[in-house]
Amino acid sequence: MDVFILALFAHTDKMRPSTLYQLLTGKRTSSVLSYGCFYDRLGLFQALPDLTEEAFQQQIDQMLRQGALVSDPTGLIQTVDQGEDTRAGYTDILAAASFYRYGRTWQSVWRLLRLLIQAASYQGVTNQYIPVENTPMYTEPVRQILRQVPNAKDKLFQELWQIFEQMPAEKADFLAGTLTGPHVLGKTFFQLVPEGYQEKPWQHLYTAAAIQHFIALVEAQQESVLYRSIAPFLQQNANQSMLETQRLFQEGLSVKEIMHQRNLKEGTVNDHLIEWALLDQNFPYARFDRQIYRLLPASSWQYRYQDLQQLLGADFLPIRLFQIAQKRGIIC
């Protein structure tokens, strides 16, 4: 766990332990989500939902005593620059993770795809085989896809080839090694995870990052059979209440009108809009005063909110939204 915590930091990062813990365990508030965005760790949102605060704090305290971390008077922690960074492979895994977008269903998506690939590969060979999944949650969608798609075997082969070609060879081979067909028995992730990632939580994170990268590539090909197969699972990742707020805002309702219509507090609607902005590069920033964006200082998230509010004369929501745009390099 100590290597994992160190890998969360660039040498220039200063982070608050409590917020870092809330990010890893999935406390869905605008402050935690924004923090993840600004420090490039949003992909780790709810990556370790079972991590206890006591265990996390014990690790932090131990590393402070050892001198691997240092704390400033405000309680922010950072790593000690120890010269050559030996954590590059680990930080690459963390950077590739997309738990915020796919965290609820990435495992179910891969289970479905394993069954789909197996069933398609046996078409025209035999229908006498032991399926890798036997629950209706997976078997029924697979039956529907295979009934609806002529030549599913050939199409899926081509689509898989194209997706794997876009991935690092190590990750593509890792995922391909779990697939089962007439002459191939897929292995478990435990058998395939490289030796350097066998310890907790790296086995889990390595597997998740590979699958989530695969899903992101499939999501970019929405006419594909692969995407049609997993789309219902991807929809389950979304915050349904946020989507309703999004719908009303797109219809032209103001924050106050949405509050009244949905009987929600202003903070809840703000959280929904911020969550939407974090997920969608095409968020309608034009609905807000873009002069605020033009007045934002560089790396504005490093400033105290009170100082920004005084400088900009604006409320929390537009400041936070334009900070997200600034961080993402979106010109408003």
C-alpha positions in Angstrom: 0.0 0.0 0.0 2.9 2.4 0.6 4.0 2.2 -3.0 0.4 2.8 -4.1 0.2 6.0 -1.9 3.5 7.3 -3.2 2.4 6.6 -6.8 -0.6 8.9 -6.2 1.8 11.9 -6.0 3.9 13.8 -8.4 6.8 15.3 -6.6 5.1 18.8 -6.8 1.7 17.6 -5.5 0.4 18.7 -2.1 -2.7 16.8 -1.1 -5.0 16.6 1.9 -5.2 13.1 3.2 -8.9 13.2 4.1 -9.9 14.3 0.6 -7.6 11.7 -1.0 -9.3 9.0 1.0 -12.7 10.3 0.1 -11.7 10.2 -3.6 -10.5 6.6 -3.4 -13.5 5.4 -1.6 -16.0 7.3 -3.7 -17.6 10.2 -1.8 -19.6 11.8 -4.6 -19.5 15.5 -3.8 -18.5 18.3 -6.1 -15.5 19.2 -3.9 -14.1 15.7 -4.0 -14.8 15.2 -7.8 -13.2 18.6 -8.6 -10.2 17.8 -6.5 -9.7 14.6 -8.5 -10.0 16.6 -11.8 -7.5 19.3 -10.7 -4.9 16.8 -9.5 -5.4 14.4 -12.4 -6.8 11.6 -10.2 -10.4 11.6 -11.2 -9.9 8.2 -12.8 -9.4 6.7 -9.3 -12.7 7.9 -8.0 -14.1 4.9 -6.0 -11.2 2.7 -7.1 -10.9 1.2 -3.6 -14.4 1.4 -2.0 -13.5 -1.1 0.7 -10.5 0.8 2.0 -11.0 1.8 5.6 -10.1 5.2 6.8 -8.2 3.7 9.7 -6.0 1.6 7.5 -5.4 4.5 5.1 -4.4 6.9 7.9 -2.1 4.3 9.4 -0.2 4.1 6.2 0.0 7.8 5.9 1.3 8.1 9.5 3.8 5.4 9.0 5.2 7.0 5.8 5.4 10.4 7.6 7.5 8.8 10.3 9.7 7.1 7.7 10.2 10.4 5.9 8.7 9.2 2.6 6.0 11.8 3.0 6.2 15.2 4.7 3.4 17.4 6.1 3.2 21.2 6.1 1.5 23.2 9.0 -1.9 23.1 7.2 -1.9 19.3 7.1 -1.1 19.0 3.4 1.2 16.1 2.5 3.7 15.6 -0.3 6.4 13.1 -1.2 10.1 13.7 -0.7 12.0 13.9 -3.9 14.2 10.9 -3.8 15.9 11.4 -7.2 15.1 8.9 -10.0 11.4 7.9 -9.9 11.1 4.1 -9.8 7.3 4.3 -9.8 6.7 5.1 -13.5 5.0 1.7 -14.3 2.7 2.2 -11.4 1.8 5.8 -12.2 1.0 4.8 -15.8 -1.5 2.3 -14.5 -3.1 5.0 -12.3 -3.2 7.4 -15.2 -5.0 4.9 -17.4 -7.7 4.1 -14.8 -11.3 5.4 -15.5 -13.2 4.4 -12.4 -15.2 7.6 -12.5 -16.6 6.8 -15.9 -16.8 3.0 -15.7 -16.4 2.1 -12.1 -19.8 0.6 -11.5 -19.8 -1.9 -14.4 -16.4 -2.5 -15.9 -16.3 -6.0 -14.4 -19.8 -6.9 -15.7 -18.9 -5.5 -19.1 -15.9 -7.9 -19.4 -17.9 -10.9 -18.2 -20.5 -10.2 -20.8 -17.8 -9.8 -23.5 -16.1 -13.0 -22.5 -19.4 -14.9 -23.0 -20.2 -13.1 -26.2 -16.8 -13.9 -27.7 -17.0 -17.5 -26.6 -20.5 -18.0 -28.0 -19.7 -16.3 -31.3 -16.5 -18.4 -31.7 -18.5 -21.6 -31.4 -21.0 -20.6 -34.1 -20.7 -23.2 -36.9 -18.6 -25.4 -34.8 -20.8 -26.9 -32.1 -23.4 -25.8 -29.5 -22.0 -28.3 -27.0 -19.7 -26.4 -24.7 -19.6 -25.1 -21.2 -20.3 -21.4 -21.2 -18.1 -19.1 -19.1 -21.3 -17.4 -17.7 -24.7 -19.0 -17.1 -26.8 -16.2 -15.5 -29.5 -14.5 -17.5 -27.9 -11.1 -16.8 -25.3 -12.2 -19.4 -26.8 -15.1 -21.4 -29.9 -13.2 -22.6 -28.1 -10.1 -24.0 -25.7 -12.5 -25.8 -28.5 -14.5 -27.3 -30.1 -11.3 -28.6 -26.9 -10.0 -30.1 -26.2 -13.3 -31.9 -29.8 -13.5 -33.2 -29.7 -9.9 -34.5 -26.2 -9.8 -36.0 -25.5 -11.8 -39.1 -21.9 -13.1 -39.3 -21.3 -12.0 -35.7 -18.2 -14.2 -35.4 -16.4 -12.4 -38.3 -17.5 -8.9 -37.2 -16.5 -9.4 -33.6 -13.1 -10.8 -34.7 -12.5 -7.7 -36.8 -13.6 -5.3 -34.1 -11.5 -7.0 -31.4 -8.5 -6.9 -33.7 -9.0 -3.1 -34.3 -9.4 -2.4 -30.6 -6.4 -4.5 -29.5 -4.3 -2.8 -32.2 -4.9 0.5 -30.5 -3.8 -0.8 -27.1 -0.3 -1.4 -25.7 0.7 -4.9 -26.7 1.1 -6.0 -23.0 -2.5 -4.9 -22.1 -4.0 -6.3 -25.3 -2.3 -9.7 -24.7 -3.4 -9.6 -21.1 -7.1 -9.2 -22.0 -7.0 -11.6 -24.9 -5.5 -14.2 -22.6 -8.8 -14.4 -20.7 -10.9 -15.2 -23.8 -12.2 -18.7 -24.5 -12.9 -20.4 -27.8 -13.1 -23.8 -29.4 -9.3 -24.4 -29.1 -8.4 -21.9 -26.4 -9.3 -21.9 -22.7 -9.1 -18.4 -21.2 -7.1 -17.9 -18.0 -8.0 -15.9 -15.0 -6.7 -12.4 -14.3 -4.8 -13.8 -11.4 -2.9 -16.1 -13.7 -2.1 -13.3 -16.2 -1.3 -10.2 -14.1 2.5 -9.5 -14.5 4.6 -10.4 -11.5 5.3 -6.8 -10.5 1.6 -6.1 -10.0 0.6 -9.2 -7.9 0.4 -7.3 -4.6 -2.7 -5.5 -3.4 -4.1 -3.2 -4.7 -2.1 -3.4 -7.9 -3.6 -6.6 -9.2 -7.0 -5.0 -9.0 -5.8 -1.7 -10.5 -3.9 -3.3 -13.3 -6.9 -5.4 -14.4 -9.3 -2.4 -14.1 -7.1 0.0 -16.1 -6.7 -2.5 -18.9 -10.5 -3.2 -19.2 -11.4 0.4 -18.8 -9.0 1.4 -21.6 -10.6 -1.3 -23.8 -14.1 0.0 -22.9 -13.1 3.6 -23.7 -11.9 2.5 -27.2 -15.1 0.6 -27.8 -17.2 3.6 -26.7 -15.6 5.6 -29.5 -17.0 3.1 -32.0 -20.7 3.3 -31.4 -21.7 1.6 -34.6 -19.9 -1.6 -33.6 -21.3 -4.8 -32.4 -19.1 -4.6 -29.3 -20.6 -1.2 -28.4 -24.2 -2.4 -29.0 -23.5 -5.3 -26.6 -22.1 -3.3 -23.7 -24.2 -0.1 -24.1 -26.9 -1.1 -21.5 -24.1 -1.8 -18.9 -22.5 1.6 -19.7 -25.7 3.4 -19.0 -25.8 2.0 -15.5 -22.6 4.0 -14.7 -24.4 7.3 -14.9 -25.9 9.1 -11.9 -29.6 9.0 -13.0 -30.5 12.0 -10.9 -27.7 14.0 -12.5 -29.1 13.0 -16.0 -32.5 14.4 -15.1 -31.0 17.7 -14.0 -29.0 17.7 -17.3 -32.1 17.1 -19.3 -33.9 20.0 -17.7 -30.9 22.3 -18.1 -30.7 21.5 -21.7 -34.3 22.4 -22.1 -33.4 25.9 -20.9 -34.4 25.7 -17.2 -32.3 27.8 -14.8 -30.7 26.4 -11.6 -33.5 27.9 -9.5 -36.2 26.5 -11.8 -34.7 23.0 -11.6 -34.5 23.3 -7.8 -38.2 24.2 -7.7 -39.3 21.6 -10.2 -37.3 18.7 -8.7 -37.5 19.9 -5.1 -33.8 19.8 -4.7 -31.4 22.0 -2.8 -29.1 24.4 -4.7 -26.0 22.5 -3.7 -27.5 19.3 -5.2 -28.2 20.9 -8.5 -24.7 22.5 -8.5 -23.2 19.0 -7.8 -25.1 17.6 -10.8 -23.9 20.3 -13.2 -20.3 19.9 -12.0 -20.5 16.2 -12.4 -21.9 16.7 -15.9 -19.1 19.0 -16.8 -16.5 16.5 -15.6 -18.0 13.8 -17.9 -18.7 15.9 -21.0 -16.3 18.0 -23.0 -19.3 19.6 -24.7 -20.8 21.0 -21.5 -22.8 24.2 -22.3 -20.4 26.7 -20.7 -22.0 29.4 -22.8 -25.0 29.4 -20.4 -22.7 31.2 -17.9 -20.8 34.5 -17.9 -17.7 33.7 -19.9 -16.0 36.9 -18.6 -15.4 34.8 -15.4 -13.3 32.4 -17.5 -11.3 35.2 -19.1 -10.4 36.6 -15.6 -9.4 33.3 -14.0 -5.7 33.3 -13.1 -3.6 30.5 -14.4 -3.9 27.2 -12.4 -6.8 28.8 -10.6 -7.6 25.7 -8.6 -4.4 26.4 -6.5 -6.0 29.6 -5.2 -8.3 29.8 -2.2 -12.0 30.0 -3.2 -12.5 33.1 -1.1 -9.7 34.9 -3.0 -11.2 33.9 -6.3 -14.7 35.0 -5.3 -13.3 38.4 -4.3 -11.3 38.7 -7.5 -14.1 37.6 -9.9 -17.2 38.7 -8.0 -19.0 35.5 -8.9 -20.7 32.6 -7.2 -19.4 29.1 -6.6 -21.0 27.3 -9.5 -19.6 29.3 -12.5 -16.2 29.6 -10.9 -16.0 25.9 -10.4 -17.3 25.1 -13.9 -14.8 27.5 -15.6 -12.0 26.1 -13.5 -12.9 22.6 -14.9 -12.8 24.1 -18.4 -9.5 25.7 -17.7 -8.0 22.5 -16.4 -9.3 20.6 -19.4 -7.9 23.2 -21.9 -11.4 24.0 -23.1 -11.7 27.5 -24.6 -14.8 29.3 -23.4 
